[in-house]
């Protein structure tokens, strides 16, 4: 970014982190064109149900969906202090024949809330596609290193042997749980429909000759045009803000999962077991030329904390809605919802880069494990000797006396088979758990999304 050419604040999301696809979904162009598509769909449905709306009017509306003059809209909003009325007048200027029937029977939330739901569904789908790619890469990583022994840590203190692939499956399991929640949200997200000023649909009932079946059909026709199979049955002027809260909680949950994973990678980078890629001319520190910092994992943690912090806004907004409608949600939602999605998109873009540029040092991981084997093998040694019929207490005393000695010396003194205490032999069911989990849980999920490629690999510097 050329800072010298920017005199106004530019969001780091759009300048550095976010994919063009996600940025487009929250752009003014997408919002306004969706408003116009909704007005067109409303007019088409009303015409089909018998209102005096002509083909010419419908065609005029269609022709000008993408002819958007933001300066004109801004001028109208300065006059009216009402954003939707500004959009109606700007559209009507372009569609003089259709002007009398634009927004017929509707209230502002018909376009604002339905647009939000269209936007949310598209954004959730984009995130799901990227999560599928992340799961695919991480599953491949876990399979590759399923048998690679390493030292497990509890409290970041040496614990027992595990495998690199098993540790990766801990991350993978969380991501898969998050992805399935994304699926659920996409599949159950409803359309607001045409509910009117307080949700009673009185205006549409009046337009459609007091025929409640026609009112219901009106909503179904419009919803179908935008890919929704369900219309929310109960609403005030708006859809319940509980939906926003649930979606923000979903993004928060993903943020927590990915923060944990990125933190683990940062800790392992300190140990030298797993590191990020480092370009030939990359600088790790302006003061310390030797530094190779895990910048992508660090970025993920920073962005994840931001996304997680936004979830509280959904709870506050849900809690403070007055009766059938108040407008204090509008300014908050304009900020919170786009930023939460942009932040999550930025995390996934960075994650996809990170997962395709991770380097594992098997030898270093093994050396860290082997350095702890004399301690970690104590319990297996005790069990093996006792199982052979030796006095458990006597063996315990022998092990106490030999504590700190090389494992080969301990095994020799106890006259046990050294193969039983090779690092790989001490990892329990770790590798089997990896393969079982991939076979029974992950592969079946990925098969559903086999059509999704690896096209979203955007990452900022």
N, C-alpha and C positions, 0 to 999 in steps of 0.2 A: 504494500500500500504506500503510495506517495503522499506522505504527511503534509508536504508543502502545498499540495493542491486541495486540501480539505480544511476549510475554515469552520465547518459545522461538525457537531458530534456525529460520528458514524458508529453504529452498533458493531462491537467486535464479532457478533454472530455472523452478520452478513459480510463483514469485511474479511474475516479470517476462518471461521469454523464451519459454517452451514453449507449444505449442498444446495445447488440451484433449484433442485426439485422441492425441497422443503421451503426454501425462501419464497418460491413462486406461490405456494399454497397460502401463505400469509401476506401476500402482496396486496396492495390496493386494487390492482388490475383483477386479481382473482375474486376479490370481494365484490367489486362493482359488477363484473360480468355475471357473477352468480346471482346477485340481486335481480338482474335483468332476465336471466334465465328463469328465475322463479316467477317473476311477473308474467313472462310469456307462458309458462306452464299453467299458471292460474287462469289466464285468459283462454287457453286452449281447453282446459277442463270445464270452465264455465260455459264456453260455446257448445261443447259436446253435450252438456246437460241442459241446453235449451236457451241460454241467454243470448240476447241480440248482439253478438260479436261477429264481425265479418272476417272472411279469409284475408282480405286486404289488411285489416288491422293486425292480425296475427303475423302476417308476412313482414309488415313494417317493424314490428317488435323484434322479430328474428334478425332482420337485416342490420339492426343497430346495437346488437348486444355488445359487440367489442369496439364500437366507436365511442370511446370515452375521452371526454375533455375534462381533465381534473381541475383546470382553472375555472371552468364554468360551474362545476359542482361546488368548489370552494366559495365562489362568489355567492351562490344561492345559500350556502350554509351560513355565511356571514350575515345575510339578510334575515333568514328564518330562525337561526339558532336551533336548527333541527336537521340532523344529518339525513334521515330517510326522506323527508320532504324535499331536501336539496337534490337528492338522487332522482326522485320522482319528476321534479321540474326539468332537470337536465335531460332525462330520458324523453320526456314529453316534447321538449324542443326538437328532438330528432325524429319524433314519431307523432306529428300533428294529427294524423287520422286516428291513431290509437289512443291519443291523449285522454279522451273521456273514460276509457275503460282500464287504464293502468291502475293497479292497486285496488281494484273493485272489490269491496267487502272486507278488505284486509286491514290489519293494523301493522305498525312498524315491525313487530316481532315476527310477522310472517316471513319477511325477508331476512332480518338480522339473525333470528334464532335458527331458521332452517338453513341459512348459509353457514352458520357456525357448525351445525351438525354435519352438513356436507363436507365442510373443511376438516372437522374432527375425524370423520370416517376415512377420508383420503390420507390425512396425516398419520393416523394409526396404522393404516395399511402400509404406508411407506416405511414406518418404523419397524413393522413386523417383517417386511422383506429384508431389511438390514439386519434384524436380529437373527433371521434364518441364516443369513450368510455368516454371521458371527458364530452361531452354533455349529455350522458346518466346518468352519476353520478350527474351532476349538475341539470338536469331536475328532478331527483328523490328527490334531496335536496329541490328544489324549491317547488315541490308538497307537501312534508312533512311539510314545514313551510309556506305554502301559506296563512294560516290564523293567523300565529303567529305575533302579533303586536310588533312593535318596533319604535324607534324614527328615523325619516329621518333627514338627515343633508344637508344643503346647506352651502357652505363655511366652512364646518365642524363645523357649529353652529346649534343648535337645530332648526328644521323647523316644519314639520307636521308629524303626524303618518303615517306609512306605514306598510308593513309586511316584515318579513325576506325573505319570498319566492319571493315577488316582487323585492326586492333588488337583489336577486340571478338571477332573470330573466333579469335584466340589464346586468349582466355578460354573461348570457346564450345567449342573443340575439347577442352580439358581436361575441361570439364563433361560433354561427351558421352562421353568415355572413361570417366569415373567412373560415369555412368548405365548404360552397358553392363556394367560390372562389377557394379553393383547387380542388373541383370537376371539375370546369370549366377548370382549368389549366391542369388537368390530361386528360380530355376528348378532349382537343384541341391541346395538345402538338404534334407537327409534328416530323417526321423523316427527317434527312437531305437527306438521300439517297446517290446516287453516282453522285456527281456533278463535279468532276475533279478539276484541279488546280485553275481555276478562275470562276467556276460555269457554264461554257458553255457546259460541258459534251462532249467536242470534242474527248477526248481519248476513251470514250465508244462508241461514234458514229463511230469512225474509226474501233474499234474492231467488231462492230455489223453491218458491211456492209452498213453504212450510213442509217440505218433503225431507224428513230426516235421513232417508236412505240415499237421497241425492247428495246431501251434505257429506255423508260417509264416503260415497263414491268419489266426490270431489277430492277428498284427501287422498284416497287410494290412487287415483289417477296421477296426481301430482307427485306423490311419493315414489311411484313406480318409475317416473322419468328420471329420478336421481338415484335409483338403485336401492331404495329402501323397501323392505317387505313388511315392516311394522310401523304403524303410526301410534304415537303415545296416546293412550286412551284418556288420561286425565291431565289437564294442564290449566294454568291460569293464562295470563297473556303470554307468558314464556314457558319454555319447558323447565322442569324442575332443575334447579342448580345442583341437586344431588348428583346428576349425571356428570357435571364438571368435576365435582369433588371426587367421584369414583375414578375418573380418568386421571386426575392429578395425583391421586393416591397410587394409581398404577405406575405412572411415570416416576413417582417418588420411590416406589418399591424397586423398580429397575435401577434407579440411581444408587440405592443402597447396595444392590447386588454387585454392580459394576465398580463401585467404590471399594468394596471388599476385595474384589479380584485385583484391581489396579494396585491397591495397597500391598497385597501379597507379592505382586511382581516387583514392586519397589523394594520390599524387604529382601527378596531373593536376588535382586540386582546388587544390593549391598554385599550379599554373600558370594556374588559372582556366578551363581548357578544358572540364572536366566537373565539375559540382558536384551536391551533393545538394539535395533540397528543403529549404526553411527556412520553418517556419510563422510566421504573423504575430506571435505572441507568444513564439516560441522564443527562449531565451537561450543565446548561444554561450559566454559566460564570465561568472562572477560579478564579475570585476575589469575586464574589457575589453568594454564593451558592443557594440563593432563586430564581434566575432568571429563567424564562421560556420564552425564546425568540421565536418568530415566524420564525424559521430558514428556513423553506421550502418556505414560502411566500417571505422571503428576498432573498433567492437563485433565485427564479423565477424572481424577479425584476432585480437582477444583470445580469442574463443570458439574459433576454429580452433586456436590454440596449445594450448588446454586439451585439445581432442579429440585432437590429434596426440600429446600427452604420454601419453595413456591407452593407446596401442597397445602400449607395452612391457609392460604388465601381462599381456596375452595371451601374450606370449612367455615370460615368467617362469612363468606358471601352466602352460602346456603343458610346459615343461621340467622342472617339479618334481612332476609327477604320479607317485606311487609305484605301480608294479606295476598291480594292478587297481583301486585306489581309495585316495585319501587325501582328507581333508576341508579341507586348508588352502586349497583353491581357493574354497570357498563364500563366505567373508567378502569376499574380493577381488572375486569376480564380482558379488556383490550391489551393490558400489559401482561397479565399472568399467563393466560393460555398460550399466546404465541411464544412467549419466552420459554415456557416449559417444553414446548415441542421443539423449538429451535435448539434449546440446550440439550435435549435428548438426542436430536439428530447429530449435533456436534460431537457428543460422546460416542455415538455409534460410528461416525466417520473416523474418529481417532482410533477407536477400538479395532476397526477393520484393518487399518494400517498397522497397528501394533501387533495384531495376531498373525499377520503375514510377514512380520519382520522380527519375530522373536528368535533369539539364539540360545540354545541350551548347551551348557558345558557339562556333559555327562561325567567327565573325569573329576571335575571339581565337586560335583554333587556326590559322587562316590567317595572321594577323599574325605569330605566332611562326615559322611556316614561311617566310614572305616575308622576314623579317629575316635568315634564314640562307641564302636562295637564292643570293646572290652566291658563297658558299662551296660550297654543295651542288651548284651547277650547273657547277662547274669541270670535273669529269670529263666530263659530257655535252657541254660546250662543246668540250673538247679532242677528243673523239671525232668530233663533227660536223664540225669544221674539218679534221681529218685525213682523214675520209672524203671530203671535198670535194677532197682532193688537196694540201692545204697541208702545209708542213714541220712535223712534230709538235713538234720542239724549239723552233722559232721561235714557234709558237702557245703552247707552254708558257711561254716567257719573256714573251710578251705578257700572258698570264693572271696570271703572277706580279706583273707591274708594275701590273696593274689590280686586284689583290686588294683587296677592301674597297670598291670602287666599286659604284654601283647596277647592277643586272643589265641595265637598259636600255642604259646606257652601254657595258657590256662587249659586249653582243650587237651594238650598232651598230658598234663599232670592228672587230669580227670579220666584220661584214656577214653575219650569220646571221638566220634567221627568228625573231623573238621568240616566236611561238606555240609553238615547240619547247621553250621554257624557262618556259612558264607552269606554276605549281605542279601543276595537274592532269596535265600532260604528263610530269611527272617521277616519278609514283607507280608506274611500271612496270605490272605485272600485278595490283596490289593489288585493284582493284575487281573484276576478272574472277575472281580467286581467291575473293573473297567469294561472288559469285553461284554459281560452280561448286561451292563447298563446301556452300552452303546447298541447292542443287539435288540434289547427288549423295549427301550424307551426312545432313544435318540433316532435310530434309523427309521422307525415307523413315522416319526414326526417329519423328518427330512424328506421322506418319499412323497409326502403330501405336497411339498414345495419344491419338487425336483425341477420345475420349470423356471424357478428363480435363479438367475445367473449371478455373477459377481461383478455387476456393473457399477455399484456404488462404492467407489474406493477413494472418493475425494478426501483429502486431508490437508490442512493448512500447514504452513511452516511452523 
